[in-house]
Amino acid sequence: MTEPTPPRRSGLRGFGHDGPSPWTDLDRPPLDAAVLRRDLVLPGGLWTALDVVTDTGSTNSDLAARAKEGAPEGTVLIAEEQTAGRGRLDRRWTAPARSGLFLSVLLRPTGVPVERYGWLPVLTGVAAATVLARVGEVETGLKWPNDLLVTVDGVERKVGGILTELADGAVVVGLGVNVSLRESELPVPAATSLALAGAAVTDRQTLLRALLRELAELYAAWVAAAGDPHASGLLPAYTERCTTLGRPVLVQLPGERELHGEAVAVDGDGRLVVRTPDGERHSVAAGDVVHVRPEPS
């Protein structure tokens, strides 16, 4: 008796092969790691290794562990989905698989004083805002210290954020950008995505390639200037895009303290300078900033 012929398998998950398919949502194709490596991991360039994983808890945590094992500068880790992504103040960052850019990069700024490492989230924010505006054609602002904002229906909303961590002398810079999230998928009402903001380009491969190139260029200039925010041009570039400046703000400080006033500058140490109603200036190194709408006259 002839055995029945088993069904032919295509070799692709979801097309006659066991396991979930990365193409389940055709609007969210997977990233092509091989193409990204070919385009970005180049001799003499900043990026030395690039991996794309299907999912992980946190790319920052994973890359921090690699840093302690001696991973070289320029290591890039990208996740199609993060299950325990973190933002500032230990806030959770969650999004559907392949709906955004979720990545961390490992930097070892040779010749830059440690006290200037705090400029790296600012540098990353400038790179991201520049690319989203130039490639995505969505005007993107920077809320001090590290939020990416776009305007949707006349309201500022957060489209991305940056988190940096020290790891055994190296710096791990994490970046998350919502790309294709739909309204029903937003984690909080104040969030949005490039798609909801009407971006001209939402192809993650294109955005990621441009972002890493821009980041490498800005980083090279910053390191060449020994991390000096003035000589590298970083401070004026940030000031130009910082939507916090010139606005009434409420700064929630450590210890449940609050500071009310107008954000008037970012100083040479990256601190936000707030002028209170009595005319005093206060430099804020860490705090949660709320943009306050001016009262109608």
C-alpha positions in Angstrom: 0.0 0.0 0.0 1.4 3.4 -1.0 1.9 5.9 1.8 0.1 9.2 1.3 2.3 12.0 0.2 2.8 14.5 3.0 1.7 18.1 2.3 4.5 20.1 0.7 5.9 22.8 2.9 7.2 26.1 1.5 10.0 26.6 4.0 8.4 29.8 5.2 6.7 30.0 8.6 3.0 30.5 8.1 3.1 29.0 4.6 3.1 25.2 5.3 5.7 25.5 8.1 5.2 25.3 11.8 5.4 28.5 13.9 4.0 32.0 13.6 4.6 33.9 10.5 6.4 37.2 10.6 4.2 38.3 7.7 0.9 37.9 9.6 0.4 41.6 9.4 1.4 42.6 5.9 1.5 46.3 6.8 4.3 45.4 9.2 7.0 43.4 7.4 10.0 42.2 9.3 13.3 44.0 9.1 16.0 42.5 6.9 19.1 42.2 9.1 21.4 41.1 6.2 20.6 44.2 4.2 21.0 46.5 7.2 24.4 45.0 7.9 25.5 45.4 4.3 24.5 49.1 4.3 25.6 50.1 7.8 28.4 47.8 9.0 31.2 49.2 6.9 35.0 49.2 7.3 36.1 52.3 9.3 32.5 53.1 10.2 31.0 53.4 13.7 28.7 50.4 13.4 30.6 47.2 14.0 27.8 44.6 14.6 24.1 44.6 14.0 21.5 42.0 15.2 17.8 41.9 14.8 15.9 39.7 17.3 12.2 38.7 17.1 11.5 39.7 20.7 13.3 40.4 23.9 12.5 42.0 27.3 14.7 45.1 26.8 17.3 45.8 24.2 19.0 48.2 26.7 19.3 45.4 29.3 20.6 42.9 26.7 23.2 45.3 25.3 24.3 46.3 28.8 25.0 42.6 29.5 27.0 42.5 26.2 29.0 45.6 27.2 30.1 43.9 30.4 31.3 41.0 28.3 33.4 43.3 26.2 31.2 44.0 23.2 32.8 46.6 20.9 31.7 50.1 20.3 29.1 50.3 17.6 27.2 47.2 18.5 23.5 47.6 17.5 20.7 45.5 18.8 17.2 45.8 17.3 14.1 44.0 18.5 10.9 43.5 16.5 9.1 43.5 19.8 10.0 44.4 23.4 8.1 42.9 26.2 9.7 44.9 29.0 10.9 48.0 27.4 11.6 50.9 29.7 11.4 54.6 29.6 12.4 57.3 32.0 11.4 56.9 35.6 10.9 53.1 35.0 7.9 53.7 32.8 6.9 50.8 30.6 7.2 51.0 26.9 5.0 48.5 25.0 3.9 48.2 21.4 2.8 45.5 19.0 5.4 43.5 17.1 7.0 45.3 14.2 5.0 48.5 14.8 8.0 50.6 15.6 11.8 51.0 15.9 13.0 49.5 19.1 16.8 49.5 19.4 19.9 50.2 21.5 23.4 51.1 20.5 26.6 50.6 22.5 29.0 53.6 22.6 32.5 54.0 24.1 33.3 57.7 23.7 37.1 57.7 23.8 38.6 61.0 24.7 35.3 62.4 26.1 35.1 63.2 29.8 32.5 61.1 31.6 30.7 64.3 32.8 29.8 64.9 29.2 28.2 61.5 28.6 24.9 63.1 29.5 24.8 64.8 26.1 24.4 61.4 24.4 20.5 61.2 24.8 20.4 64.8 23.5 22.6 63.9 20.5 20.3 60.8 19.8 17.2 63.0 20.0 18.6 65.5 17.5 19.5 62.7 15.1 16.1 61.1 15.4 14.2 64.4 15.1 16.3 65.3 12.0 15.5 62.1 10.3 11.8 62.0 11.1 11.5 65.5 9.7 13.7 65.0 6.6 12.8 61.4 5.7 9.3 61.0 7.3 8.4 64.7 6.5 6.9 65.0 9.9 8.0 68.1 11.9 9.4 66.7 15.1 10.3 68.5 18.3 12.3 67.6 21.3 10.8 67.9 24.8 13.5 68.2 27.4 15.2 66.0 28.2 14.5 63.2 25.7 11.0 62.9 24.3 10.2 63.1 20.6 7.0 65.1 19.9 4.8 65.5 16.8 1.6 67.5 16.4 -1.6 65.6 15.6 -4.9 67.5 15.2 -3.3 70.5 16.8 -2.1 68.6 19.9 1.5 67.7 20.8 1.9 63.9 21.3 4.8 61.7 22.1 6.1 59.6 19.2 9.3 58.3 20.7 11.7 58.4 23.6 15.3 57.8 24.5 16.9 56.1 27.5 20.7 56.0 28.2 22.4 53.8 30.8 26.0 53.4 31.9 27.3 49.8 31.6 30.8 48.9 32.7 32.3 52.2 31.4 30.3 52.1 28.2 27.0 53.9 27.3 24.0 52.1 26.1 21.6 54.4 24.2 18.1 53.1 23.8 15.6 54.5 21.3 11.9 53.7 20.7 9.8 55.3 17.9 6.2 54.4 17.2 5.9 54.0 13.5 2.6 52.2 12.5 0.6 52.1 15.7 -3.1 52.5 15.1 -5.3 54.7 17.4 -6.6 51.6 19.2 -3.1 50.4 19.9 -1.7 53.5 21.6 -0.7 52.8 25.2 -1.8 56.2 26.5 -3.8 59.1 24.9 -0.8 61.3 24.8 1.1 58.9 22.5 0.9 58.7 18.7 2.8 57.2 15.8 4.3 58.4 12.5 1.4 56.8 10.6 -1.2 58.8 12.6 0.9 61.9 12.1 0.7 61.5 8.4 4.3 60.6 7.7 5.4 60.4 4.1 7.6 57.4 4.9 6.8 54.7 7.4 9.1 52.0 6.0 11.1 50.9 9.1 14.1 49.8 7.0 14.4 53.2 5.4 14.0 55.1 8.6 16.4 52.9 10.6 19.1 53.1 7.9 18.8 57.0 7.9 18.7 57.2 11.6 21.9 55.2 12.2 23.7 57.1 9.6 22.7 60.4 11.1 23.6 59.3 14.6 27.0 58.1 13.4 27.7 61.5 11.8 26.6 63.6 14.8 28.5 61.2 17.2 31.7 61.6 15.2 31.6 65.4 15.4 30.8 65.3 19.1 33.7 62.9 19.9 36.1 64.9 17.7 35.2 67.9 19.9 35.8 65.9 23.1 32.1 66.1 23.8 31.9 69.8 23.9 28.3 70.7 23.0 29.3 74.2 21.7 32.3 73.2 19.5 30.4 70.2 18.1 27.3 72.2 17.2 25.1 69.9 19.3 23.8 72.6 21.7 22.5 75.0 19.0 21.1 72.0 17.1 19.2 70.9 20.1 18.0 74.3 21.1 16.6 74.8 17.6 14.4 71.7 18.0 13.6 71.9 21.7 9.9 72.7 22.0 10.2 73.2 25.8 12.1 76.5 25.5 10.1 79.7 25.7 7.1 77.9 27.3 5.5 77.8 30.7 6.4 74.6 32.4 5.8 72.6 35.5 8.9 70.5 36.5 8.2 67.6 38.9 11.5 67.3 40.8 12.8 64.4 42.9 11.4 64.4 46.4 7.9 65.3 45.3 8.9 68.9 44.8 7.6 71.1 41.9 9.0 74.1 40.0 6.8 76.5 38.1 8.1 79.0 35.6 9.3 79.6 32.0 11.9 77.4 30.3 14.4 79.9 29.0 17.5 77.9 28.1 19.5 74.7 28.1 22.9 75.4 29.6 26.3 74.0 28.8 25.8 71.0 31.0 22.5 70.0 29.4 20.4 71.3 32.3 17.1 73.0 31.7 17.1 76.6 33.0 13.7 77.7 34.4 12.9 81.3 35.3 10.4 81.5 38.1 7.9 84.3 38.5 10.2 86.1 41.0 12.9 86.3 38.3 15.2 83.7 39.8 16.8 81.1 37.4 17.0 77.5 38.4 19.0 74.9 36.6 17.3 71.5 36.5 19.4 68.4 35.9 16.7 65.8 36.3 12.9 66.1 36.4 9.7 65.4 34.6 8.5 68.4 32.6 4.9 69.2 31.8 4.3 71.8 29.1 1.7 74.1 30.5 -0.8 75.8 28.3 -0.8 79.6 28.9 -4.0 80.9 30.4 -6.2 82.8 28.0 -5.9 86.6 28.4 
